[in-house]
Amino acid sequence: MLIRRDIFAAHPPRGDYFLSPTGLTWGVRRTNDHGSVMSISAGEGNKKTALATLLSLAEGAQADAWETAGTGAFRLIKRYRSSP
């Protein structure tokens, strides 16, 4: 039997996408150089729609998809980046 363990990180790697709550809505952001982030979409009221956008963008860029998991933590949702 295979046990799947969640993968957590303090910061998603450069170029990865992550889903974050923005009050009552959801936003998709992408990490840039030097720890900064770029907002890709914001104000989506439906989490499933925001998640679909996140996964589509991450797959197209061959980057990983993350979601916020509390203050200063991110949980890997789906890995699209090829292993080294």
Residue frames as a rotation matrix with the C-alpha (Angstrom) as fourth column:
MET 1
0.578 0.816 0.000 0.00
0.816 -0.578 0.000 0.00
0.000 0.000 -1.000 0.00
LEU 2
-0.464 -0.706 0.535 1.31
0.717 -0.654 -0.241 3.43
0.520 0.272 0.809 -0.98
ILE 3
0.314 0.501 -0.806 0.80
0.862 -0.506 0.021 6.28
-0.397 -0.702 -0.591 1.46
ARG 4
0.114 -0.205 0.972 0.68
0.668 -0.709 -0.227 9.72
0.736 0.675 0.056 -0.13
ARG 5
-0.028 -0.189 -0.982 2.21
0.894 -0.443 0.060 12.49
-0.447 -0.876 0.181 1.95
ASP 6
0.918 0.356 0.173 1.51
0.395 -0.850 -0.348 16.15
0.023 0.388 -0.922 1.42
ILE 7
-0.174 -0.973 0.153 4.47
0.964 -0.200 -0.176 18.28
0.202 0.116 0.972 0.41
PHE 8
0.857 0.409 -0.313 4.79
0.488 -0.838 0.243 21.66
-0.163 -0.361 -0.918 2.10
ALA 9
-0.201 -0.916 0.346 7.16
0.908 -0.307 -0.285 24.56
0.367 0.257 0.894 1.46
ALA 10
-0.183 0.054 -0.982 7.74
0.619 -0.769 -0.158 28.02
-0.764 -0.636 0.107 2.90
HIS 11
-0.010 0.139 -0.990 7.82
-0.614 -0.782 -0.103 29.46
-0.789 0.607 0.093 -0.65
PRO 12
0.802 0.250 0.542 6.89
0.265 0.664 -0.699 27.89
-0.535 0.705 0.466 -3.98
PRO 13
-0.222 -0.946 0.238 9.90
0.672 0.028 0.740 27.70
-0.707 0.324 0.629 -6.33
ARG 14
-0.467 -0.062 -0.882 10.42
-0.375 -0.889 0.261 30.42
-0.800 0.453 0.392 -8.92
GLY 15
-0.813 0.190 -0.550 7.96
-0.551 0.053 0.833 30.16
0.187 0.980 0.061 -11.81
ASP 16
-0.792 0.559 -0.248 5.38
0.589 0.806 -0.064 28.09
0.164 -0.196 -0.967 -9.93
TYR 17
-0.386 0.782 0.490 1.72
-0.275 -0.604 0.748 29.10
0.881 0.154 0.448 -9.56
PHE 18
-0.883 0.153 -0.443 -0.27
0.461 0.452 -0.763 29.22
0.083 -0.879 -0.470 -6.35
LEU 19
-0.006 0.973 0.231 -3.86
0.413 -0.208 0.887 29.72
0.911 0.101 -0.400 -5.26
SER 20
-0.885 -0.293 -0.362 -4.47
0.445 -0.304 -0.842 32.19
0.137 -0.906 0.400 -2.48
PRO 21
0.174 0.966 -0.194 -7.57
0.984 -0.164 0.066 33.51
0.032 -0.202 -0.979 -0.74
THR 22
-0.843 -0.341 0.417 -8.15
0.351 -0.935 -0.056 37.24
0.409 0.099 0.907 -1.17
GLY 23
-0.717 0.642 0.272 -10.86
-0.665 -0.511 -0.545 37.87
-0.211 -0.571 0.793 1.39
LEU 24
0.134 0.868 0.479 -14.09
-0.426 0.487 -0.763 36.39
-0.895 -0.102 0.434 0.02
THR 25
0.878 0.143 -0.458 -12.53
-0.478 0.201 -0.855 35.55
-0.030 0.969 0.245 -3.35
TRP 26
0.554 -0.695 0.459 -9.61
0.434 0.711 0.553 33.57
-0.710 -0.107 0.695 -4.79
GLY 27
0.681 -0.415 -0.603 -6.56
-0.683 -0.657 -0.319 34.67
-0.264 0.629 -0.731 -6.71
VAL 28
0.796 -0.536 0.280 -3.94
0.593 0.783 -0.189 32.91
-0.118 0.316 0.941 -8.83
ARG 29
0.750 -0.627 -0.211 -0.38
-0.580 -0.777 0.244 34.18
-0.317 -0.061 -0.946 -8.52
ARG 30
0.810 -0.580 -0.089 2.99
0.402 0.659 -0.636 33.22
0.428 0.479 0.766 -9.97
THR 31
0.642 -0.659 -0.392 6.35
0.325 -0.229 0.917 33.45
-0.694 -0.717 0.067 -8.22
ASN 32
0.893 -0.426 0.145 9.06
-0.072 -0.453 -0.889 35.60
0.444 0.784 -0.435 -9.82
ASP 33
-0.013 -0.982 -0.188 12.73
0.508 0.156 -0.847 36.18
0.861 -0.106 0.497 -9.15
HIS 34
-0.783 -0.511 0.356 13.87
-0.021 -0.550 -0.835 37.37
0.622 -0.661 0.420 -5.73
GLY 35
-0.814 0.434 -0.385 10.77
0.558 0.404 -0.725 36.12
-0.160 -0.805 -0.571 -3.89
SER 36
-0.683 0.619 -0.388 8.28
-0.557 -0.784 -0.272 38.46
-0.473 0.030 0.881 -5.52
VAL 37
-0.479 0.612 0.629 4.92
0.607 0.749 -0.266 37.39
-0.634 0.254 -0.731 -6.96
MET 38
-0.936 0.270 -0.227 2.80
-0.350 -0.633 0.690 38.42
0.042 0.726 0.687 -9.92
SER 39
-0.299 0.913 0.279 -1.00
-0.206 0.224 -0.953 38.37
-0.932 -0.342 0.121 -9.73
ILE 40
-0.983 -0.007 0.183 -2.44
0.167 0.373 0.912 36.42
-0.075 0.928 -0.366 -12.67
SER 41
-0.261 0.947 0.187 -6.11
0.163 -0.147 0.976 36.59
0.951 0.285 -0.116 -11.72
ALA 42
-0.991 0.003 -0.137 -7.99
0.134 -0.182 -0.974 37.95
-0.028 -0.983 0.180 -8.74
GLY 43
-0.609 0.793 -0.004 -11.54
-0.738 -0.568 -0.364 38.25
-0.291 -0.219 0.931 -7.54
GLU 44
-0.499 0.443 -0.745 -12.79
-0.309 0.712 0.630 34.79
0.810 0.544 -0.218 -8.53
GLY 45
-0.090 0.582 0.808 -15.69
-0.988 -0.155 0.002 33.96
0.126 -0.798 0.589 -6.22
ASN 46
0.900 0.435 -0.031 -15.70
-0.434 0.900 0.045 30.24
0.048 -0.027 0.998 -7.01
LYS 47
0.186 -0.890 0.417 -12.74
-0.681 0.189 0.708 28.25
-0.709 -0.415 -0.571 -5.66
LYS 48
0.283 -0.046 0.958 -13.26
0.406 0.911 -0.076 25.44
-0.869 0.411 0.277 -8.20
THR 49
0.940 0.069 0.333 -13.01
0.333 -0.386 -0.860 27.90
0.069 0.920 -0.386 -11.09
ALA 50
0.645 -0.756 0.115 -9.85
-0.764 -0.633 0.122 29.47
-0.019 -0.167 -0.986 -9.62
LEU 51
0.136 -0.578 0.805 -8.39
-0.343 0.735 0.585 26.00
-0.929 -0.356 -0.099 -9.09
ALA 52
0.620 0.145 0.772 -9.11
0.601 0.545 -0.585 25.03
-0.505 0.826 0.251 -12.71
THR 53
0.943 -0.311 0.117 -7.33
-0.173 -0.762 -0.624 28.20
0.283 0.568 -0.772 -13.88
LEU 54
0.403 -0.813 0.421 -4.39
-0.805 -0.096 0.585 27.45
-0.435 -0.575 -0.693 -11.60
LEU 55
0.194 -0.302 0.933 -4.01
0.084 0.953 0.291 23.89
-0.977 0.022 0.210 -12.88
SER 56
0.833 0.168 0.528 -4.35
0.526 0.058 -0.849 24.92
-0.174 0.984 -0.040 -16.53
LEU 57
0.831 -0.550 0.087 -1.68
-0.499 -0.804 -0.322 27.63
0.247 0.224 -0.943 -16.22
ALA 58
0.236 -0.768 0.596 0.71
-0.718 0.276 0.639 25.39
-0.655 -0.579 -0.486 -14.29
GLU 59
0.399 -0.044 0.916 0.34
0.384 0.915 -0.123 22.55
-0.833 0.400 0.382 -16.79
GLY 60
0.945 0.020 0.327 0.91
0.315 -0.335 -0.888 24.86
0.092 0.942 -0.322 -19.75
ALA 61
0.618 -0.744 0.254 4.06
-0.714 -0.667 -0.214 26.29
0.328 -0.049 -0.943 -18.18
GLN 62
0.391 -0.419 -0.819 5.27
0.273 0.903 -0.331 22.88
0.879 -0.094 0.468 -16.92
ALA 63
-0.587 -0.448 0.675 5.40
-0.490 -0.467 -0.736 24.41
0.645 -0.762 0.055 -13.42
ASP 64
-0.727 0.325 -0.605 3.97
0.607 0.715 -0.346 23.13
0.320 -0.619 -0.717 -10.15
ALA 65
-0.038 0.819 0.572 0.64
-0.119 -0.573 0.811 24.18
0.992 -0.037 0.119 -8.61
TRP 66
-0.813 -0.280 -0.510 0.43
0.484 0.162 -0.860 25.12
0.324 -0.946 0.004 -4.92
GLU 67
0.345 0.849 0.400 -2.14
0.270 -0.498 0.824 26.47
0.899 -0.176 -0.401 -2.48
THR 68
-0.359 -0.431 0.828 -1.69
-0.632 -0.540 -0.555 28.47
0.687 -0.723 -0.079 0.69
ALA 69
0.216 0.347 -0.913 -1.81
0.417 0.812 0.407 26.34
0.883 -0.469 0.030 3.81
GLY 70
0.679 0.043 -0.733 -1.76
0.717 -0.251 0.650 28.83
-0.156 -0.967 -0.201 6.61
THR 71
0.916 -0.349 -0.199 0.59
-0.338 -0.937 0.088 31.69
-0.217 -0.014 -0.976 7.33
GLY 72
0.141 -0.971 -0.194 3.87
-0.946 -0.190 0.262 31.26
-0.291 0.147 -0.945 5.48
ALA 73
-0.541 -0.305 0.784 3.19
-0.151 0.952 0.266 27.74
-0.827 0.025 -0.561 4.22
PHE 74
-0.006 0.487 -0.873 2.21
-0.996 -0.079 -0.037 26.29
-0.087 0.870 0.486 0.85
ARG 75
-0.039 0.085 0.996 0.97
-0.173 0.981 -0.090 22.78
-0.984 -0.176 -0.023 -0.03
LEU 76
-0.862 -0.326 -0.388 1.73
-0.445 0.119 0.888 21.18
-0.243 0.938 -0.248 -3.38
ILE 77
0.192 0.978 0.088 -1.48
-0.648 0.194 -0.737 20.41
-0.737 0.084 0.670 -5.29
LYS 78
0.906 0.111 0.409 -0.12
0.228 0.686 -0.691 19.03
-0.357 0.719 0.596 -8.55
ARG 79
-0.041 -0.984 -0.174 3.38
-0.117 -0.168 0.979 18.51
-0.992 0.060 -0.108 -9.94
TYR 80
0.955 0.277 0.103 3.86
0.083 0.082 -0.993 19.31
-0.283 0.957 0.055 -13.63
ARG 81
0.421 -0.881 -0.216 7.58
-0.904 -0.428 -0.014 20.12
-0.080 0.202 -0.976 -13.49
SER 82
0.727 -0.237 -0.644 9.71
-0.077 0.905 -0.419 17.28
0.682 0.354 0.640 -14.80
SER 83
0.908 -0.418 0.015 12.06
0.076 0.200 0.977 15.72
-0.411 -0.886 0.213 -12.29
PRO 84
0.445 -0.820 -0.360 15.78
-0.889 -0.454 -0.065 16.52
-0.110 0.349 -0.931 -12.69
